[in-house]
């Protein structure tokens, strides 16, 4: 669930993000999708930004499992369990 609050005219933004157990987060690290990060997570995060464009994110994100696949020289594949 994503909630957003904005106060005008100061333009302060507050976001709250609740991530349910078993939610999958996937990120393509390359345009062809071969380099990729995928995590199964749960947690809650909040983000705020003030009029001076200073942003802050706080909260807890638990990584239950997942993997990162990246073309060498960094590493071939890493699984989290």
Buried (B, 14 or more C-beta within 10 A) or exposed (E): EEEEEEEEEEEEBEBBBBBEEEEEEEEEEEEEEEBBBBBBBBBBBBBBBEEEEEEEEEEEBEEBEBBBBBEEEEEEEEEEE
